[in-house]
Amino acid sequence: MPANRFEQVDEPQADAITLSLSERGGEAFGRVLCPADLAGGHLVNDFVSDELAAKDAFRTAIRLANELRAPIVVEDAAGVWQEEWGVLYREM
């Protein structure tokens, strides 16, 4: 089965759920950001999760994307993406 592909971006996108990854003290963390407009009336304000372990943030983004049938983009300046999650690519 082909790996899932996720676009890497430099900032949150208005038309996608953004998984924002970071690193601090050798540990990887993530936040999930979802624009209210993307949620089809389910959210009044933009959603920003608490800081989670990177793997938990990834899983949260996947669950939310499946619920909303929305794309996911990844903000990963720290380079903490894990290959097991899929292919991370950048649009040229």
C-alpha positions, 0 to 999 in steps of 0.5 A: 500500500502506498504511504500517505503524503502530506504537504510541508508548509511554512505557516498554517493554511486557511484551507487545511488542518495544520499539524504544527511540529516542534522540538524542545529539550530533545522531545518532539511536540505538536499542535493541531490547528483547524480553521473554523471555516473548514469545519462546516459550521461545527466550530465558532472559532478556529481550533488550536489544540494544547501541545501534545506529544508529536505522535499524539498530535499526528493522530489527533490531526488524522482523526479530525481530518477524517471527521471533517473530510479535510486535508492535512498540511504539516509545519515542521521547521524543527524536522521532527517528522517520522517516516512511519507517518508517511511521505512529507513533501514540499510543493515547488 
